[in-house]
Amino acid sequence: MMLQYHITRICFNLTEVFVMKKSLISLAVLSVVFPLSSHAAQISGQLTDNSGQPIVGVAVHVHGKEKTVTTDNAGQYQIELDADSQLHFSKDGFLDKRISVKNEAQTINFVLEKSSIEAITVYASALHKSNLEMASPVTVLAGDELKDKSSNTLGETLNKLPGVSQTYFGPVSSSPVIRGLDGPRVRVMQNGLESSDASRVGPDHANTNETLSAEQIEVLRGPATLLYGSGAIGGVVNVVDGRIPTTNYESLEGAVEYKHDTVNEGNTTAFVLNGGDNGFNFHLDGLKRKTEDTEVPKFEAHHEEHEEEHEGEEHADEHDEEVLNSVENSFIDTTAFNLGTSYVNEHLVVGVSYGKLESDYGIPGHSHAHHDHDHGHEHEEENHEQEDEHEEHGDVFARLTQDRYQARFTYSLHDSMIERFDVKLGYTDYRHAEIEEGMEGTVFTNESKELRATAEHNLLGWHGIVGYHYYDSDYGADGAEAFTPHSDTTQHALFVLEEKTFGDFRVELGGRFENTEIDAPEIHLGHDEHDHEAHDEEEHHGEEYAYVGEFDSVSLSAGTIWNFQEGHSVALSLGHSERAPSAAELLSNGLHIATSTYDLGLGYEIEDGEIHFEPENVESETSNNIDLTLRKFNGNFGYTINAFYNQIDNFYFQQDTGLVIDAHHDEMLSMDEYLSHGHDEDEATRVFQYQYADVDLYGIEFDVHYQVNDQLLVKLIGDHIRNDVKDSSEYLPRFPQNKLGFEAEYDWHALQVNFAATHYFEQDKLGAHETHTDSYTLFDVSAKYNLDVLNTDSFVFAKVQNITDELAFSHTSFIKDIAPLPGRNVQLGLRVYF
């Protein structure tokens, strides 16, 4: 114990100095402005269930403070208050209870009702609401359920949730699609701050959030998302981990996990470690993942192999229909770790963290090596030899690195209209290089800075927060695939969210004003010539522009939730959002090799086959949304049903223009014109341009639970989402397939068995030049056994995914025809908590 104490002191020496200075200054100022009460009152009581039995392990938390106790074996608790407060009682399997208490000694006993749906605090809600208390729809994956469903990418992990699908650029990169919306309309955050990668620029750019090290993942839809940016009209995904501890640890605790997947010969190892002493805490987590190409059921793919002319050699094209049994060039090699420290007391949380991610992953569809497809992919080399092999054979792969720094300062006041101040800071340095033939080709960078400052208050019966948000993204791209120019996007925003309870009704009002400036100093029009011998040399021919654009956006929300009887509620929320275009949507102009398209932004016009830069008349995207949510969450039967309608004016989306690019002459041609020049259709690069349209999105999502008995739980989940493009007979491209899923979970002593079946319906509502996607059904079965050895919760687990080895394609994928979903996979693993 003494050794641990000294180690902890050494690790947090700098933090202690900083904390003491800040704490003394803050207390001196705040004690004048907000008088602190010194009178302490003891609150005690007992919690029981409906049968009168005491409930052990109920967390009793003082709202707005870092003070929590738990009930003992008799269901009893004691906690001290020094001001009028709100107590929050929570335990898995029971409904949360919140009560207001006066600062005077008293005994409070009551009964906790059983819940059919687990109540989980949603950190992104800003007002400490659980998923059952939100006026807007929310889904949370947490605890063992998250660990059991965790996959290699964020999109695959969330794919089976109602209303959620994935972009699926093969198994290497997949981001969430919420209610048919993705890219910049879905804000992906880590602990309430931007992920700040390039995953929203292109589907081939991997998201940098690791799900295996997360404590919970929150998916918010509807008006609640306006706190995090007017652009998040699709939704917000918040990945929560403990890299900056906000509660005190008095001993060492953590977890370790290893698992092996047969579908890609993948091995993943992860660990998390938390500890602390006397208010000082630390966190460390790490992950190593290495996979080979992912196997799939046999399918036919049309491949093109281009041998470019070098040193007088003749140009040759080979086209071949091949039968494949894997997604070529889909390997992953990832290493990540996060380290954080904090000081926590009843009033104060102050902490910092650093995270490092390094990942090499293949880019499907861009393997130039010759493969023997009649045999599996047997990689017998060591890690460094495998990497050399990819480079020598010319496989194109991405090398991603990210350094992420975060800081947090929270100060909770007592007996004041101002409850808490919270400041979050983030700095991210992101780099994504595409490696071909052992050399760096295109390099994408993103250096971002972020600040979120909020004040939580109680004023005239209204509980809420006001805040300021600053975000700056310095994005750059250099090389053959630099389809977006260098740009600096800066956002300043003010926001407010207020709530008040009127009997069984709670009303929420919110608003956000956001200013966005996009500064692109060099926009080139004309053909770029790249030196294939030296990838860092290129020449620009044509006109050059500088662009600075400024957009003001206003977003408003209103909602109410009515608890019309115990364990039942209905919620209605309305939202109005305005969104400025992202730099990629506005300024893209170049060949996007990964998607085999030529991308063109909103700021360009095509006239007589030539591109002109005319960004003056670009308008903001405007969304008007209504959500209706019905919940039942007590007893053995529960459900959450969401219905929504979203009217979006000036909806930005990438549309196939029907044109192709003639790179040799720097002009856009119709396919007939292109073929008349003697070119082959298979060589054509189609032009995709961001366009406007007025769109209606509407649908329903549901999640139904029934606890048949103490051992058996069954679930039914699904969604049905549609889009209508006004004044058009076509639909939005790459729109998700609807799904219907069934799940049964059986617990018998230390064994838990799970069976799941998910049916994805045919997608025949197509965008321009799209092909339909067939329906398919995926069956999964898993088992987990608690070993209960050495005073630890130790689990061995086994899982079989896609039991029937179904050939399945995701309609949302840009590379659907060459990247089917994984085939049958057997996963074996061990998870230990200590």
N, C-alpha and C positions, 0 to 999 in steps of 0.2 A: 504493500500500500504506500509506503514511504517512497519507493522508487517511482511508482506511477505519479505520485504527487509532484516530485521534482521534475520529471519529464514533462508533465503538463504545464508546470510553471515556466519552464524554459521555452516551450512551444508558443506560449501566449504572452510573453513578456512585453512585446511591442503593443499588442492589443490592450494589455492592462494599463499601460501609460496613456494610450489614446482614450480609453474608456474613462479613466479617472478624471482626466482633464475635461472631457466633454460632459461627464456627469455633473461635476462641480459647477461648471458654467451654466448648464441647463437648469440645475436645481436652484441656483441663485436667481436666475431670471424668472423661472416659472413660479417660484415661491412667492414672488411679488405679484405677478399677474394672476396666478391661479392659486389661491390659498389651499394648502394641504391639511387634511384632517388628521389629527394624531390619536383620536379615540378609536379603539379597536373593539369590535363586538364579535362574540362567538355565535355562529349559526351551526346547529346540529340537527340530526334527524335520522330517520330510517326509511329506506326504499324497499318496497315489496312488489311482487307481481300480483296478478288477479286472484291467485289462490292463497295469497297471504304469506307466501314464502319470501324470505329476504333475498335480495339480488346482490350478488358479490361482484365487485370490480366495476361499478358505475363511476365514470369520471365526472367529478363535480368541479366545474371551471368558472372562475370569476371573469365575466365578460370584459374584454379590453385589457386584461392583466395576465402576466405569466404566473398564475397561481392556480394549481389543480390538485385535488385530493381524490382518492378513490374509496368506495365503500368497503368495509371489512366483511368477514364471514357472516356477521349478523346483519349485513345490509346497512350498517350505521356509518355516519360520516360526521366530521367536525371541520369547520373552516372559519378563519377569522377575516372580518371585513373592517376597513377603516373609512368607508363611505357608503352611501346608498349605491346599490349595485344590482346587476342582473346575474343570476346563477344559471348555468347551462349544464343539464344532466344528460349524459349520453352513454349508451352501451349497445354493442352490436346485438341485433335481434329485438331491440325495443325502440319505441318512439322517443325522440328527443323531447326534453321538457325544458322550457325557459320560464323563470319566474323573477319578478322584481322584488327586492328585499330592502327594508330599511336598515340603517346602520345601528341596530340595537339587538341585544341578545334575544334569541328566539329559537323555538324548535319547529322544524318543518318536516312533516312526514307526508308521503303520498305514494300512490301506486303508479308504476310505469306499465304502459300498455305494450303488448307484444307487437312487433312490426313484421309484415311480410316482405318489406323492401328495406334493405340496410340504409340507415341515415348516415351520410358522410358529409362532413363540412367541406364546402366548396371554397377554396382559397381565392379563386378568381371572382367570387361574388362580391368582394370588397366589404360586405357587411356581415361576414361570418355566418352566412346562411347555409343550411344543409341542402342537399339535393331535393328533399321533400318540401322545403320551404320556399323555393325559388318561384317567382312569378313567370320567369322565362324557362323554356325547356332546357334541361341539363342531364347529361349522363356521366357517371363517374366509374372508372375502373380503378380498383385499389386492392392492396393487400395480396393475398394468395391468388385471388381471381386474376389480378393483373399479371402476376408472375406466371400463372398457368397459361395465359393467353399471349404472353410476350413473344414477339417475333423479331426478325432481323431488322425490320423497318417499322416506322411509326404507322404508315398506312396499313400494312398487313395486320398490325396489332389491333387496330380499331375497326377493321373492315366489316366485322359482323355486327356492329352496333346498329340499332335502328337509325336510318337516315344518313349513315356514313358508308362511304366506299373508298376506293383508293385509286391513285393515278397509275400505279403499277408499270414502271419502266423496267420490267423484269424483276427478279428478286433482289436487285442491287439498290434500287431507289423507288420508294413509294411514299407519297404524301397523302394526307386525308382529303377526301372530297365530301363536303357536307351539303346535303340537299341539292346535289348537282353542281355545287360551286367549289372552285379550287383556286390555286394560285394566290394572287394578292387579296382575294376575297375571304380567305381563311387565314387568320392570324395564328401562327404557331409560336408559342411562348414557352419559356423555361423559367419557372418561379415568378411569373408575372412580367418578365422582360422578354423582348424579341429574341428569337433564335439567331437572327442575323446571319443566316447562311444564304445560299443562292437557290434554294429549293423552289422558290416562287418565281424564279426567272425561267427555268426550264425543267421538264419532268425528269431529265437525266441527272439532275443535281440532287444528291442525297440530302435528306434532312439530317441534322447533326444531333438530334435528341435520341439518347439511348433509353429504351423502355425498360430494360432489365434492371437498371439502377434507380428507376423512379419509384416513389412511394405511392403516387396515384396520378392518373391522367384524367383531366376534366374536359368535357366537350360541351361548350355552351352554344346555344342557338338563339336567334331572335334578338330583341332590343338590348338584352344585358351585355351584348358584345361592344356597345358603343364606348364603354370605359377604356377600351384598348385600341381604339382607332376607328374612324368613320369608315375605313375601308373594309372592316371585318363584317360585311353584310352576310356572308355565308356562315360564319361562326368563328369561335375561338377554341383552340386546343391548348390547354395549359398543362405542361409536364412538370410535376412537383417532385422535387427531391430534397434531401436534407443537407445540401452542401453548406448552407449557413444554418447551423442549429438554432432554433428559436425556443427550445425547452432545455432544461438542465439535465445533464446525465451525471449520475453519481457512481457509475461503474462502467466497465467496458462491455459493450454489446455489439452484435452485428449478425451478418449472414454470409454464407458462401454458397455458390451454385456452380455445377458443371452439367453440361448436357451435350449429347452427340446426336446428329441428324444423319440418316442414311441417304436422303435424297440428294445431298450435296457433299457428303463426307465431312460435314461441318462439326467443329468443336468450339464450344463457347464456355468460357470460365468468367465468373463475376464474383465480386465480394463487396461488402460494405462494412465499415467499422465506425462506431460512435463511442465517445467517451468524454469524461469531464471530471472536474473537481472544483468545489467551492465557487460555482458560477461560471467557470471557464470551461469551454467545450470545444471538441474538435470532431471533424468528419473526414473520412477518407473512403472513396470507392474506386473501383477499377474494373476494367473489362477487357478481355481478349477474345476475338472471334476470327476464325479462319475457315473458309469454305472453298469448295471447288465449284465447277459449273453445276447448275441445278438440273437434275433429270426430270423429264416430262414424258407423258405417253407419246408414242410415235406419231409424227404428223408430217405433212408435206409442206415444204417451204421453197419459195422461189429465190434462189441466191444469184447474186451477181459478183463476179470476180473481175476487177479491173487491174490490168497490168499497165502502168503508166509508161510512157516512152522515156527512156533514159539512155543517153549516150548513143543515139542513133538507132536504138531498138525500135521495132515496129510496135504500134499500139494494138493490143489484142483484147477482145471481150469474150468472156465465156459465160453462158447462162445455163443453168442446170436446175432441174427439179430434184430436190434431195429429200430423202426421208431422214428426219432428225429425231433423236431421242433425248435431247438436252437443249437448254437455252445457252447457245455458245457465248463464251466470254462473259460469264456471269459470276465469276469468283469474287470473294470478299476477304479482305485482310484488314481488320480493325483493331486498334488499341486505344483505350481511353482511360482517363482517371480524373477525379475531382478531389480537391483538398480544400477544406474550409475550417474556420475557427470563429468563435463568438464568445461574448460575455453576456450573460442573461441574469437579471434580477427582477424583482416584482414590477419595477417601472421601466426597465431599459433592456433593449436588445441591440447590440452593435456587433457586426461581424463582417468578414471578408472571405472570398473564395477565389480559387483559380482552377480552371478546367482545361485539359488538353485532349484533343482528339486527332488521331492520325488514321487515315483509311485509304487503302488502295482497293479499287473495285473495277471490274470490267464494265465495258459499255456494250451491251448486247447489240448485235447487228453490225459490229465493226471489228470483227476478228479477221485478220488477213492471212492467218496461218491455214495450212491445209490440215484437215482433221479427218480421222477415220470414223465416220458416223455409224458404221455397222457395229462398232464396239463401244462400250462405255468409255467414260473419261477416267483413265487411271493415272493419277498423278503420284508418282513415287518419290519425287524430289523433295528436298528440304525446303523450308520457307524461302530462303534467299535464292536457291536454285530455281524455284518456281517463278519467282519474279523475273530472274534473268531470262528464263525461257519465254515468258510473255514478251519481254522487250526484244529478244532476238528474233522471234517469229513475227513481230510487227503487230501484235494485238494492241488495240487501242484501249487504254484504261485510264481511270481518273486517280489522281493522287491528291487527297483532301487533307488539309491541316486546319485546325482552328484552336486559337488561344482565347479563352474567355475569362474575364475578370468581373466579379460582382462585389458590391458592398451594400450593406443594409443598416439603417439606423431607425429604431423605433422607440418612441418615448410615450409611456402611458401616464396620464394624469389621474388624480383622484378628486372626486367631489367638485367637478368643473363642467361647464358647458362643452369645453373641448376635451374629448376623451383620449385622443391619441394622435401623435404625429408619426408619419411613416415616410421614409425616404429610401428609394432603391436606385442604385447606380450600376451601370453596366458598360463594359468596353469589350469589343470583340474584334479579333483580327482573323479573317477567314481567307483561305487561299485554296483554289481548286485548279490543278494543272492537268491537262490531258496529254498523256504520254503515248507517243507513237514511234515505233522503231527505236526505242531507247532514248528519245529526245522529247523535250517539252514542246508541245504544239501551242494550243490556246491556253492562256492562264486567266482565270477569273479571280478577282479579289473583292473583298468587301470589308472595309474598316468602319465600324459603327460605334456610336456613343449614345447612351440613353440615360434619361433621368425621369423618375416618377416620384412626385412629392404629393402626399395627401394629408388632409386633416379630417379626422372623424369627430363628429359633434352630436350633441343633443340640444335642440333649440326649439322652444315653443311646442314640444311634443313631437317634433320631427327628428328622426335619427338619420344621419347621412354622412357623406363625405364630399369635400371639394378638393380639386387637385389640379396640378399642372404636369404636363407631359412634354418632354423634349426628346426628339430622336433625329439623329443624323447618320446617313448612310453614304459613304464614299465608295462607289462601285466602279470597278474597272474591268475591262476585258481586252486582251491583246493576243492576236494570232488569227489563224485561218477561220476560226469559229467565233470571232468577235462580232456576233450579230447584233449586239447592243453597244453603243458608244459609252465612253467614260462619262459618268454623271454623279452629281452630288445632290442627294435628296434630303431636305431639312424640313422637319415638322415641329410646330409649336401648337399645343392644344390646352384648353381649359375645359374641365368637365365637372359635373355635379350629379350626385345621385341621392335622393331623399326618400324616406319611407315613413309612414305613420299608420298606426293601427286604430281602427274604428270598430270595436266589438269583434265580430268574427271576420271582419275584412281588414286586409292590409293593402295600402295604396303605395305605389312606387312611381316616382317621377325622375326623369333624368335628362341631361342635355350635354352636348359637347360642341365646342367651336374649335376648328382645326385649320391652321394655315400650312400649306404645303408649297415648297419652292423646289423646282427641279432645274439644276444648272448643268448643262452639257456644253463644255467649251469647244469641242471639236466634233462636228458631225460631217461625215464625208459622203458625198453623192458621187457615184462612179465606181469603176471596177477596181478592185484591190488585187494586185499581182503579188503572189507569195513565192518566195524563193524556196523550192523544195529541198535544196541542199542545206540551206541555213534557215531554220524555222523562225528565227527571230528577225528576219529581214522581210520587209514588204514595202511595196510602193503604192501610193494612192494617186489615182487619176480622176479628175473631176472637180466639182465644186465643194467648198468647205463652208460650214455654217457654225455659228455659236448660238445656243438657245438658252434662254432663261424664261421659265414659265411659273406663274404663281396661281394657286387655287385656294379659295376659301370654302370650307365645308361646314355645314350646320347639321347636327343630328339630334333628334329628340325622341324620347320614349315615355310611355305611360303604361302602367300595368296594375292589376289588382289580383289578389288571391283570396278566395272565400273558403274558409273551413266550415262547410255547411253542416257537418257532423263529425264526431270523433273519428279520426283516421280517414276522412274523405275531404278532398279539396278540388276546386275548379279555379283555374287561373286564366286570365285574359291579358294579353300584352299587345301594345301597338307601338310601331316604330317608324321613324322617318330618318333615312340616312343619305348623305351625299358623299360621294367618293371621287377623289382626284385620280387620274390614271397613273399607274406606276411608270417608271422610266422605261421598262421593257415594253409595256403596252403602247407607249407613246413614241418611242424612238428606235425600236428594233429595225435594223436594215442590214441583213446579211444572211449568209449561208449558215444554217443550224445543222451541223453534220449529224448529231446524235439522232435527230428526228427526220433526217433526210428531206428537209424543207428549206425554203428561202423565206425568212420571217420578215414581215414589214409592219411597222407600227401605224398608229392612228394619225400621226403627223404627216403622212405622205399621201400623195395622190399619184395614180398611174394614168398618164395621158399619152396615147399613141405609142405605148410600149416603153415609155420613159418614166422615171421616178422623179417627182418634184416634192420638195419639202415645204409644206403649207400647214403649220400647226396652229394657226391663229384661231380657228373656229372649233377647236376641240372643246366639248362640253363635259361637265361632270356627270357621273353616273348617279342616278337618283332612285332610291328604293323606298317603297312603302309596304310595311309588313304587318300582318296580324297573325298572332299565335293563340290557340286555345288548347289548354292542357287540362286533362281530367286525371286525378290520381285517387287510388285507394291503397292504403298502406298499413292497415291494421288487420289482425287475424291471420288466417292461413292463406287467404286469397287476396292478391293485390295486383294492381296494374297501373301503368302510365300510358296515356294515349294523347298524342299531340296531333293537332290538325293545323295547317298553316297555309297562308296565301301571301305571295310576295310579288308585287308589281314593280318592275324595274324599267325605268326609262333610260335610254342611251346605254344599254348593256353592252360592254366591251367583250368581244369574243373573237377567237381566231377562226377564220373561215377560208376554205380552199377557194381561191379566186378563179380556178379553171385555167390559169396561166402557168407557164413554166419559164424558167430563167435560162437565157442563153449567155453563159458566163463569158464566152469568147467575144461576144459583141455587146455585152452589157445592156441587154434589152429584154423586156417581157414579151413573150409570144404566146399565141394560142397553141394548143397541141398540134393542130393541123399545120400551122406555119412552121413549127419546130421540126415536124417530120419532113416537111418539104425541103428543109435545109440538109437533109441526108442523115439526120440523127436517129438513133434508136429510141423508142418510147421508154424502154427500161432505164435509159440514161437521164431521163428528164428529171429536173428538180422542181417540184411543184411550189407555187408561190402561195403562202398562207399570210393573209393580212388581218390585223385587228380591225373590226368593223363595229358599227353601231346597230342596235335593234332594240325595239321595245318588247320586253319579254314578260310573260306571266309564269311564275313557278308556284305549284300548289301540290299538296300531298298530305299523307297521314303516316305517322310512325307509332308503333305500339310495342309494349314490353309487358307481358302477362306472366305472373308467378302463381303457382299453387303448391303449397306444402301438403302433400298427400298424407304423410305421417311423419314421425320423428326421423325417419331414414330417407324418405323419397321426396325430392323437389323437382317439379317439372316447370319448364318455361316455354313460352311461345313469343317470338319476336318477329318483326317484319316492318316493311315500309312500302309505300306506293307513291312515287313521285313523278310528276309530269311537267313538261314545259310547253308553252305556246309562244311562237315567235310571230308577232303581229305583222299582218300584211305579207305573210309568207306561208307557203305550203310545206316548208321544211322545218326541221327542229334544230335545237342546239347540237353541235357536234360533241361526240364522246360523252354523252349523257349516261349516267349509271343505270344499270339494270335493277329492277325491283327485286326484292328478296323476301323469303319466308323461311323462318328457322324454328327448329324444335330442339330442346335440350332437356335431358333427364340426368339428375345427379342423385346418386345413392350412397349413403354413409352407413357403414357397418363396422362398429368398433373403430379400429385404427385404419380401416380401408375406405377409400372414397373412389367411386367409379363414375365416369361421366360419358354420356353418349350424346352426340350432336349431329343433326342433319340440317343442311341449309340449301334451299333451292333458289337459284337465280333465274329469273324469267328471261325469255327472249327479248332482245332489244331490236324492234323494227321501226322505231320512231327515229329517223335518221336525218343527219345533217347532209350538206352538199357533198357528193362524191364519197359517201360512207357506204360500207357494207354492213349488213345486219349481223348480229351476234346471237348464236344459238343459246338456248337455255341449258342449264346443267345443274346437277345436285352433288354436293360434297358431303361425305359421311366421315365423322371423326369419332374415335373412342380413346379414352385415357383412364389411367388408374394411378392412384397415389397412396402410399402406405407410410404411416407414421411409425418410425422405429423406436422413438422414445428411449434413447440411450444417452448415457453420460450427462444427464441433466440438460439435454438439448432437445429441441424439436427438430428431428431429422427425418426427412422424407426421401424415399426413393420413388421415382415416377417413370411411367412409360406412356407413350402416346402413339397412336397410329392415325395419320392424317390422310385424307383422300383415300379411304380404304379401297374403293373400287377402281382406283387409278384412272379416274375420269379425265378425258381431254377437255379442258375448259379454257375459255378466253375471256379477258376482261374488256368490255366495250370502252372503258375510259382510257385505255392505254394507247399511246401514240404508236407503239410497235406491236399492236395486238397480234398480227399475223405471224410474227417470228418469236413471240414470247408468251407461250401458254402458261397457265398457272402450274405450280409444281405438281409432280406426280405423287404416287404413294410414298409416304415418309414414315419411318419408324424413329421415334425420338426416345432416348433413354437418359435419365439424369438423376442427380442427387442434390438435395437442397438442405442446408443445415442452418438453423437459427440458434444463437447462443447469447 
